[in-house]
Amino acid sequence: MKKIISLFIALIAASAANIAFADYDLLVKSNCLACHNIDKNLNGPKLKDVAEKYANDATATERLAKKIKSGGTGVWGEDMMPPQAQLTDANALILAKYILSLK
């Protein structure tokens, strides 16, 4: 029984890891890393800084997903984030959730 429980826990952990890798892959495929990095400043803010900024905001996921799709300026300085209109609403939401998980 202990082996079954251990196997079940390992499968859940592996599944969660695959989801995280899939979200990172979407970050790469969506070209987010051209301007952002997880823990280094590039043209845009570090994604960990974004996660920290919105850590206590209950509406952050939806707001960040909209911001990803529509772009904007002024939140992190004068640099403009171009709209990412090619993303589906679902993928923008996945990216927002992933970014917010990096805190």
C-alpha positions as a Python dict, from the first residue, in 0.01 Angstrom:
ca = {
    (1, 'M'): (0, 0, 0),
    (2, 'K'): (284, 240, 83),
    (3, 'K'): (437, 175, -260),
    (4, 'I'): (107, 258, -429),
    (5, 'I'): (75, 582, -232),
    (6, 'S'): (436, 674, -309),
    (7, 'L'): (382, 600, -677),
    (8, 'F'): (63, 807, -679),
    (9, 'I'): (245, 1102, -517),
    (10, 'A'): (530, 1070, -768),
    (11, 'L'): (282, 1070, -1058),
    (12, 'I'): (113, 1383, -925),
    (13, 'A'): (450, 1557, -884),
    (14, 'A'): (557, 1457, -1235),
    (15, 'S'): (229, 1581, -1376),
    (16, 'A'): (269, 1915, -1201),
    (17, 'A'): (625, 1943, -1332),
    (18, 'N'): (508, 1873, -1686),
    (19, 'I'): (246, 2146, -1655),
    (20, 'A'): (513, 2390, -1535),
    (21, 'F'): (738, 2293, -1828),
    (22, 'A'): (446, 2332, -2068),
    (23, 'D'): (383, 2682, -1932),
    (24, 'Y'): (750, 2770, -1967),
    (25, 'D'): (742, 2636, -2323),
    (26, 'L'): (448, 2867, -2394),
    (27, 'L'): (654, 3155, -2253),
    (28, 'V'): (931, 3065, -2499),
    (29, 'K'): (699, 3006, -2796),
    (30, 'S'): (520, 3334, -2731),
    (31, 'N'): (855, 3516, -2750),
    (32, 'C'): (817, 3666, -2401),
    (33, 'L'): (1184, 3599, -2331),
    (34, 'A'): (1287, 3845, -2601),
    (35, 'C'): (1216, 4125, -2352),
    (36, 'H'): (1173, 3948, -2017),
    (37, 'N'): (1376, 3703, -1815),
    (38, 'I'): (1273, 3518, -1503),
    (39, 'D'): (1541, 3665, -1279),
    (40, 'K'): (1735, 3924, -1486),
    (41, 'N'): (1635, 4264, -1619),
    (42, 'L'): (1622, 4290, -1995),
    (43, 'N'): (1401, 4537, -2181),
    (44, 'G'): (1111, 4453, -1953),
    (45, 'P'): (1096, 4372, -1583),
    (46, 'K'): (1208, 4042, -1435),
    (47, 'L'): (914, 3805, -1428),
    (48, 'K'): (986, 3735, -1060),
    (49, 'D'): (943, 4109, -995),
    (50, 'V'): (608, 4100, -1172),
    (51, 'A'): (502, 3805, -956),
    (52, 'E'): (611, 3986, -639),
    (53, 'K'): (438, 4310, -737),
    (54, 'Y'): (103, 4136, -779),
    (55, 'A'): (143, 3870, -508),
    (56, 'N'): (-137, 4005, -289),
    (57, 'D'): (-372, 4110, -568),
    (58, 'A'): (-670, 3876, -602),
    (59, 'T'): (-747, 4012, -950),
    (60, 'A'): (-388, 3988, -1076),
    (61, 'T'): (-431, 3681, -1299),
    (62, 'E'): (-706, 3829, -1512),
    (63, 'R'): (-552, 4178, -1515),
    (64, 'L'): (-211, 4047, -1615),
    (65, 'A'): (-361, 3828, -1889),
    (66, 'K'): (-537, 4135, -2032),
    (67, 'K'): (-215, 4338, -2004),
    (68, 'I'): (-21, 4066, -2187),
    (69, 'K'): (-270, 4075, -2475),
    (70, 'S'): (-318, 4453, -2495),
    (71, 'G'): (33, 4572, -2403),
    (72, 'G'): (92, 4901, -2227),
    (73, 'T'): (336, 5140, -2066),
    (74, 'G'): (393, 5324, -1741),
    (75, 'V'): (375, 5041, -1488),
    (76, 'W'): (748, 4960, -1504),
    (77, 'G'): (877, 5285, -1649),
    (78, 'E'): (842, 5438, -1991),
    (79, 'D'): (930, 5130, -2196),
    (80, 'M'): (631, 5004, -2389),
    (81, 'M'): (518, 4644, -2395),
    (82, 'P'): (372, 4576, -2738),
    (83, 'P'): (37, 4399, -2755),
    (84, 'Q'): (50, 4023, -2790),
    (85, 'A'): (-276, 4000, -2982),
    (86, 'Q'): (-176, 3669, -3145),
    (87, 'L'): (-224, 3495, -2809),
    (88, 'T'): (-557, 3338, -2732),
    (89, 'D'): (-729, 3450, -2413),
    (90, 'A'): (-665, 3102, -2272),
    (91, 'N'): (-291, 3118, -2344),
    (92, 'A'): (-264, 3470, -2201),
    (93, 'L'): (-428, 3338, -1884),
    (94, 'I'): (-187, 3043, -1871),
    (95, 'L'): (109, 3281, -1906),
    (96, 'A'): (-28, 3510, -1635),
    (97, 'K'): (-73, 3219, -1395),
    (98, 'Y'): (275, 3092, -1468),
    (99, 'I'): (435, 3434, -1421),
    (100, 'L'): (250, 3486, -1093),
    (101, 'S'): (372, 3146, -970),
    (102, 'L'): (736, 3260, -994),
    (103, 'K'): (736, 3461, -671),
}
